[in-house]
């Protein structure tokens, strides 16, 4: 049987966006419009917040955590009557998982790609051509020095 982990709750409270989980009264308004829940029944923002209230650290930021399935759509934020903003709590949990080193390896790949290219996806000849056709600006590559400074704070 699991017990409430108050020390984890205190750590989460100190992370930007993490404190609001304390205001959730488990109404479930965040669940119906969640695209991740729609396609993955195990993902449930209400359950994630409940686990945060209990301080279930391993479930939340362990290596098999479901938080990485969140699409960051902010639907839960818009629906919450208590301004809990489950997405902000999930982002706080993702940050904690990154610090703990329990994030999925693919996340490290994305971070390295951003550090190297300033983009989360690869830029191909087709994407450059399509952006030109749509009269979109080209991808900036002059920001890599700024990104390097941010990553090394």
Contact map, one row per residue, 1 for C-alpha under 8 A:
111000000000000000000000000000000000000000000000000000000000000000000000000000000000000000000000000000000000000000000000000000000000000000000000000000000
111100000000000000000000000000000000000000000000000000010000000000000000000000000000000000000000000000000000000000000000000000000000000000000000000000000
111110000000000000000000000000000000000000000000000001000000000000000000000000000000000000000000000000000000000000000000000000000000000000000000000000000
011111000000000000000000000000000000000000000000000001110000000000000000000000000000000000000000000000000000000000000000000000000000000000000000000000000
001111111000000000000000000000000000000000000000000001111000000000000000000000000000000000000000000000000000000000000000000000000000000000000000000000000
000111111100000000000000000000000000000000000000000001100000000000000000000000000000000000000000000000000000000000000000000000000000000000000000000000000
000011111110000000000000000000000000000000000000000000100000000000000000000000000000000000000000000000000000000000000000000000000000000000000000000000000
000011111111000000000000000000000000000000000000000000111000000000000000000000000000000000000000000000000000000000000000000000000000000000000000000000000
000011111111100000000000000000000000000000000000000111100000000000000000000000000000000000000000000000000000000000000000000000000000000000000000000000000
000001111111110000000000000000000000000000000000000000000000000000000000000000000000000000000000000000000000000000000000000000000000000000000000000000000
000000111111111000000000000000000000000000000000000000000000000000000000000000000000000000000000000000000000000000000000000000000000000000000000000000000
000000011111111001100000000000000000000000000000000000000000000000000000000000000000000000011000000000000000000000000000000000000000000000000000000000000
000000001111111111110000000000000000000000000000000000000000000000000000000000000000000000000000000000000000000000000000000000000000000000000000000000000
000000000111111101100000000000000000000000000000000000000000000000000000000000000000000000000000000000000000000000000000000000000000000000000000000000000
000000000011111111100000000000000000000000000000000000000000000000000000000000000000000000010000000000000000000000000000000000000000000000000000000000000
000000000000111111100000000000000000000000000000000000000000000000000000000000000000000000010000000000000000000000000000000000000000000000000000000000000
000000000000101111110000000000000000000000000000000000000000000000000000000000000000000110110000000000000000000000000000000000000000000000000000000000000
000000000001111111111000000000000000000000000000000000000000000000000000000000000000000111011000000000000000000000000000000000000000000000000000000000000
000000000001111111111100000000000000000000000000000000000000000000000000000000000000000010000000000000000000000000000000000000000000000000000000000000000
000000000000100011111111000000000000000000000000000000000000000000000000000000000011100010000000000000000000000000000000000000000000000000000000000000000
000000000000000001111111000000000000000000000000100110000000000000000000000000000001010010000000000000000000000000000000000000000000000000000000000000000
000000000000000000111111000000000000000000000000000010000000000000000000000000000001000000000000000000000000000000000000000000000000000000000000000000000
000000000000000000011111100000000000000000000000000000000000000000000000000000000101000000000000000000000000000000000000000000000000000000000000000000000
000000000000000000011111111000000000000000000000100000000000000000000000000000000101000000000000000000000000000000000000000000000000000000000000000000000
000000000000000000000011111000000000000000000000000000000000000000000000000000000000000000000000000000000000000000000000000000000000000000000000000000000
000000000000000000000001111100000000000000000100010000000000000000000000000000000000000000000000000000000000000000000000000000000000000000000000000000000
000000000000000000000001111110000000000000000000000000000000000000000000000000000000000000000000000000000000000000000000000000000000000000000000000000000
000000000000000000000000011111110000000000000100000000000000000000000000000000000000000000000000000000000000000000000000000000000000000000000000000000000
000000000000000000000000001111110000000000000000000000000000000000000000000100111000000000000000000000000000000000000000000000000000000000000000000000000
000000000000000000000000000111111100000000001100000000000000000000000000001110110000010000000000000000000000000000000000000000000000000000000000000000000
000000000000000000000000000111111100100000011100000000000000000000000000000100000000000000000000000000000000000000000000000000000000000000000000000000000
000000000000000000000000000111111100110000000000000000000000000000000000000000000000000000000000000000000000000000000000000000000000000000000000000000000
000000000000000000000000000001111110010000000000000000000000000000000000001100000000000000000000000000000000000000000000000000000000000000000000000000000
000000000000000000000000000001111111110000011000000000000000000000000000001100000000000000000000000000000000000000000000000000000000000000000000000000000
000000000000000000000000000000001111111000000000000000000000000000000010000000000000000000000000000000000000000000000000000000000000000000000000000000000
000000000000000000000000000000000111111110110000000000000000000000001110000000000000000000000000000000000000000000000000000000000000000000000000000000000
000000000000000000000000000000110111111111111000000000000000000000000000000000000000000000000000000000000000000000000000000000000000000000000000000000000
000000000000000000000000000000011111111110000000000000000000000000000000000000000000000000000000000000000000000000000000000000000000000000000000000000000
000000000000000000000000000000000011111110000000000000000000000000000000000000000000000000000000000000000000000000000000000000000000000000000000000000000
000000000000000000000000000000000001111111100000000000000000000000000000000000000000000000000000000000000000000000000000000000000000000000000000000000000
000000000000000000000000000000000001111111110000000000000000000000000000000000000000000000000000000000000000000000000000000000000000000000000000000000000
000000000000000000000000000000000000100111110000000000000000000001000000000000000000000000000000000000000000000000000000000000000000000000000000000000000
000000000000000000000000000000000001100111111010000000000000000001101100000000000000000000000000000000000000000000000000000000000000000000000000000000000
000000000000000000000000000000100101100011111111000000000000000000000000000000000000000000000000000000000000000000000000000000000000000000000000000000000
000000000000000000000000000001100100100000111111100000000000000000000000000100000000010000000000000000000000000000000000000000000000000000000000000000000
000000000000000000000000010101100000000000011111110000000000000000000000000000000000010000000000000000000000000000000000000000000000000000000000000000000
000000000000000000000000000000000000000000111111111000000000000000000000000000000000000000000000000000000000000000000000000000000000000000000000000000000
000000000000000000000000000000000000000000011111111100000001000000100000000000000000000001000000000000000000000000000000000000000000000000000000000000000
000000000000000000001001000000000000000000001111111110000000000000000000000000000000010010000000000000000000000000000000000000000000000000000000000000000
000000000000000000000000010000000000000000000111111111000000000000000000000000000000000000000000000000000000000000000000000000000000000000000000000000000
000000000000000000000000000000000000000000000011111111110011000000000000000000000000000000000000000000000000000000000000000000000000000000000000000000000
000000001000000000001000000000000000000000000001111111111001000000000000000000000000000000000000000000000000000000000000000000000000000000000000000000000
000000001000000000001100000000000000000000000000111111110000000000000000000000000000000000000000000000000000000000000000000000000000000000000000000000000
001111001000000000000000000000000000000000000000011111110000000000000000000000000000000000000000000000000000000000000000000000000000000000000000000000000
000111111000000000000000000000000000000000000000001111111000000000000000000000000000000000000000000000000000000000000000000000000000000000000000000000000
010110010000000000000000000000000000000000000000001111111111000000000000000000000000000000000000000000000000000000000000000000000000000000000000000000000
000010010000000000000000000000000000000000000000000100111111110000000000000000000000000000000000000000000000000000000000000000000000000000000000000000000
000000000000000000000000000000000000000000000000000000011111111010000000000000000000000000000000000000000000000000000000000000000000000000000000000000000
000000000000000000000000000000000000000000000000001000011111110110000000000000000000000000000000000000000000000000000000000000000000000000000000000000000
000000000000000000000000000000000000000000000001001100011111110011100000000000000000000000001000000000000000000000000000000000000000000000000000000000000
000000000000000000000000000000000000000000000000000000001111111110100000000000000000000000001101100001100000000000000000000000000000000000000000000000000
000000000000000000000000000000000000000000000000000000001111111110000000000000000000000000000000100001100000000000000000000000000000000000000000000000000
000000000000000000000000000000000000000000000000000000000100111110000000000000000000000000000000000001110000000000000000000000000000000000000000000000000
000000000000000000000000000000000000000000000000000000000010111111000000000000000000000000000000000000000000000000000000000000000000000000000000000000000
000000000000000000000000000000000000000000000000000000000111111111110000000000000000000000000000000000000000000000000000000000000000000000000000000000000
000000000000000000000000000000000000000001100000000000000001000111111100000000000000000000000000000000000000000000000000000000000000000000000000000000000
000000000000000000000000000000000000000000100001000000000001100011111100000000000000000001001100000000000000000000000000000000000000000000000000000000000
000000000000000000000000000000000000000000000000000000000000000011111100000000000000000000000100000000000000000000000000000000000000000000000000000000000
000000000000000000000000000000000001000000100000000000000000000001111110000000000000000000000000000000000000000000000000000000000000000000000000000000000
000000000000000000000000000000000001000000100000000000000000000001111111100000000000001001000000000000000000000000000000000000000000000000000000000000000
000000000000000000000000000000000011000000000000000000000000000000001111100000000000000000000000000000000000000000000000000000000000000000000000000000000
000000000000000000000000000000000000000000000000000000000000000000000111110000000000001000000000000000000000000000000000000000000000000000000000000000000
000000000000000000000000000000000000000000000000000000000000000000000111111100000000000000000000000000000000000000000000000000000000000000000000000000000
000000000000000000000000000000000000000000000000000000000000000000000001111111000000101000000000000000000000000000000000000000000000000000000000000000000
000000000000000000000000000001001100000000000000000000000000000000000000111111100000000000000000000000000000000000000000000000000000000000000000000000000
000000000000000000000000000011101100000000001000000000000000000000000000111111110000111000000000000000000000000000000000000000000000000000000000000000000
000000000000000000000000000001000000000000000000000000000000000000000000011111110011111000000000000000000000000000000000000000000000000000000000000000000
000000000000000000000000000000000000000000000000000000000000000000000000011111110000100000000000000000000000000000000000000000000000000000000000000000000
000000000000000000000000000011000000000000000000000000000000000000000000001111111000000000000000000000000000000000000000000000000000000000000000000000000
000000000000000000000000000011000000000000000000000000000000000000000000000111111111100000000000000000000000000000000000000000000000000000000000000000000
000000000000000000000000000010000000000000000000000000000000000000000000000000111111000000000000000000000000000000000000000000000000000000000000000000000
000000000000000000000011000000000000000000000000000000000000000000000000000000011111000000000000000000000000000000000000000000000000000000000000000000000
000000000000000000010000000000000000000000000000000000000000000000000000000010011111100000000000000000000000000000000000000000000000000000000000000000000
000000000000000000011111000000000000000000000000000000000000000000000000000010011111110000000000000000000000000000000000000000000000000000000000000000000
000000000000000000010000000000000000000000000000000000000000000000000000010111010011111110000000000000000000000000000000000000000000000000000000000000000
000000000000000000001000000001000000000000001100100000000000000000000000000110000001111111000000000000000000000000000000000000000000000000000000000000000
000000000000000000000000000000000000000000000000000000000000000000000101010110000000111111100000000000000000000000000000000000000000000000000000000000000
000000000000000011000000000000000000000000000000000000000000000000000000000000000000111111110000000000000000000000000000000000000000000000000000000000000
000000000000000011111000000000000000000000000000100000000000000000000000000000000000111111111000000000000000000000000000000000000000000000000000000000000
000000000000000001000000000000000000000000000001000000000000000000100100000000000000011111111100000000000000000000000000000000000000000000000000000000000
000000000000000010000000000000000000000000000000000000000000000000000000000000000000001111111110000000000000000000000000000000000000000000000000000000000
000000000001001111000000000000000000000000000000000000000000000000000000000000000000000111111111000000000000000000000000000000000000000000000000000000000
000000000001000001000000000000000000000000000000000000000001100000100000000000000000000011111111100000000000000000000000000000000000000000000000000000000
000000000000000000000000000000000000000000000000000000000000100000110000000000000000000001111111110000100000000000000000000000000000000000000000000000000
000000000000000000000000000000000000000000000000000000000000000000000000000000000000000000111111111000000000000000000000000000000000000000000000000000000
000000000000000000000000000000000000000000000000000000000000100000000000000000000000000000011111111100000000000000000000000000000000000000000000000000000
000000000000000000000000000000000000000000000000000000000000110000000000000000000000000000001111111111100000000000000000000000000000000000000000000000000
000000000000000000000000000000000000000000000000000000000000000000000000000000000000000000000111111111100000000000000000000000000000000000000000000000000
000000000000000000000000000000000000000000000000000000000000000000000000000000000000000000000011111111000000000000000000000000000000000000000000000000000
000000000000000000000000000000000000000000000000000000000000000000000000000000000000000000000001111111100000000000000000000000000000000000000000000000000
000000000000000000000000000000000000000000000000000000000000000000000000000000000000000000000000111111100000000000000000000000000000000000000000000000000
000000000000000000000000000000000000000000000000000000000000111000000000000000000000000000000000111111110000000000000000000000000000000000000000000000000
000000000000000000000000000000000000000000000000000000000000111000000000000000000000000000000100110111111011000000000000000000000000000000000000000000000
000000000000000000000000000000000000000000000000000000000000001000000000000000000000000000000000000001111111000000000000000000000000000000000000000000000
000000000000000000000000000000000000000000000000000000000000000000000000000000000000000000000000000000111111100000000000000000000000000000000000000000000
000000000000000000000000000000000000000000000000000000000000000000000000000000000000000000000000000000011111110000000000000000000000000000000000000000000
000000000000000000000000000000000000000000000000000000000000000000000000000000000000000000000000000000111111111000000000000000000000000000000000000000000
000000000000000000000000000000000000000000000000000000000000000000000000000000000000000000000000000000111111111100000000000000000000000000000000000000000
000000000000000000000000000000000000000000000000000000000000000000000000000000000000000000000000000000001111111110000000000000000000000000000000000000000
000000000000000000000000000000000000000000000000000000000000000000000000000000000000000000000000000000000111111111000001100000000000000000000000000000000
000000000000000000000000000000000000000000000000000000000000000000000000000000000000000000000000000000000011111111100001000000000000000000000000000000000
000000000000000000000000000000000000000000000000000000000000000000000000000000000000000000000000000000000001111111110000000000000000000000000000000000000
000000000000000000000000000000000000000000000000000000000000000000000000000000000000000000000000000000000000111111111111100000000000000000000000000000000
000000000000000000000000000000000000000000000000000000000000000000000000000000000000000000000000000000000000011111111111000000000000000000000000000000000
000000000000000000000000000000000000000000000000000000000000000000000000000000000000000000000000000000000000001111111100000000000000000000000001001100100
000000000000000000000000000000000000000000000000000000000000000000000000000000000000000000000000000000000000000111111100000000000000000000000001000000000
000000000000000000000000000000000000000000000000000000000000000000000000000000000000000000000000000000000000000011111110000000000000000000001001000000000
000000000000000000000000000000000000000000000000000000000000000000000000000000000000000000000000000000000000000011111111000000000000000000011011001000000
000000000000000000000000000000000000000000000000000000000000000000000000000000000000000000000000000000000000000011001111110000000000000000000000000000000
000000000000000000000000000000000000000000000000000000000000000000000000000000000000000000000000000000000000011011000111110000000000000000000000000000000
000000000000000000000000000000000000000000000000000000000000000000000000000000000000000000000000000000000000010010000011111000000000000000000000000000000
000000000000000000000000000000000000000000000000000000000000000000000000000000000000000000000000000000000000000000000011111100000000000000000000000000000
000000000000000000000000000000000000000000000000000000000000000000000000000000000000000000000000000000000000000000000000111110110000000000000000000000000
000000000000000000000000000000000000000000000000000000000000000000000000000000000000000000000000000000000000000000000000011111110000000000000000000000000
000000000000000000000000000000000000000000000000000000000000000000000000000000000000000000000000000000000000000000000000001111111000000000000000000000000
000000000000000000000000000000000000000000000000000000000000000000000000000000000000000000000000000000000000000000000000000111111100000000000000000000000
000000000000000000000000000000000000000000000000000000000000000000000000000000000000000000000000000000000000000000000000001111111110000000000000000000000
000000000000000000000000000000000000000000000000000000000000000000000000000000000000000000000000000000000000000000000000001111111111000001000000000000000
000000000000000000000000000000000000000000000000000000000000000000000000000000000000000000000000000000000000000000000000000011111111100000000000000000000
000000000000000000000000000000000000000000000000000000000000000000000000000000000000000000000000000000000000000000000000000001111111110000000000000000000
000000000000000000000000000000000000000000000000000000000000000000000000000000000000000000000000000000000000000000000000000000111111111111000000000000000
000000000000000000000000000000000000000000000000000000000000000000000000000000000000000000000000000000000000000000000000000000011111111111000000000000000
000000000000000000000000000000000000000000000000000000000000000000000000000000000000000000000000000000000000000000000000000000001111111100000000000000000
000000000000000000000000000000000000000000000000000000000000000000000000000000000000000000000000000000000000000000000000000000000111111100000000000000000
000000000000000000000000000000000000000000000000000000000000000000000000000000000000000000000000000000000000000000000000000000000011111110000000000000000
000000000000000000000000000000000000000000000000000000000000000000000000000000000000000000000000000000000000000000000000000000000011111111000000000000000
000000000000000000000000000000000000000000000000000000000000000000000000000000000000000000000000000000000000000000000000000000000011001111100000000000000
000000000000000000000000000000000000000000000000000000000000000000000000000000000000000000000000000000000000000000000000000000010011000111110000000000000
000000000000000000000000000000000000000000000000000000000000000000000000000000000000000000000000000000000000000000000000000000000000000011111000000000000
000000000000000000000000000000000000000000000000000000000000000000000000000000000000000000000000000000000000000000000100000000000000000001111110000000000
000000000000000000000000000000000000000000000000000000000000000000000000000000000000000000000000000000000000000000001100000000000000000000111111000000000
000000000000000000000000000000000000000000000000000000000000000000000000000000000000000000000000000000000000000000000000000000000000000000011111100000000
000000000000000000000000000000000000000000000000000000000000000000000000000000000000000000000000000000000000000000000100000000000000000000011111111000000
000000000000000000000000000000000000000000000000000000000000000000000000000000000000000000000000000000000000000000111100000000000000000000001111111100000
000000000000000000000000000000000000000000000000000000000000000000000000000000000000000000000000000000000000000000000000000000000000000000000111111110000
000000000000000000000000000000000000000000000000000000000000000000000000000000000000000000000000000000000000000000000000000000000000000000000011111111000
000000000000000000000000000000000000000000000000000000000000000000000000000000000000000000000000000000000000000000100100000000000000000000000011111111100
000000000000000000000000000000000000000000000000000000000000000000000000000000000000000000000000000000000000000000100000000000000000000000000001111111110
000000000000000000000000000000000000000000000000000000000000000000000000000000000000000000000000000000000000000000000000000000000000000000000000111111111
000000000000000000000000000000000000000000000000000000000000000000000000000000000000000000000000000000000000000000000000000000000000000000000000011111111
000000000000000000000000000000000000000000000000000000000000000000000000000000000000000000000000000000000000000000100000000000000000000000000000001111111
000000000000000000000000000000000000000000000000000000000000000000000000000000000000000000000000000000000000000000000000000000000000000000000000000111111
000000000000000000000000000000000000000000000000000000000000000000000000000000000000000000000000000000000000000000000000000000000000000000000000000011111
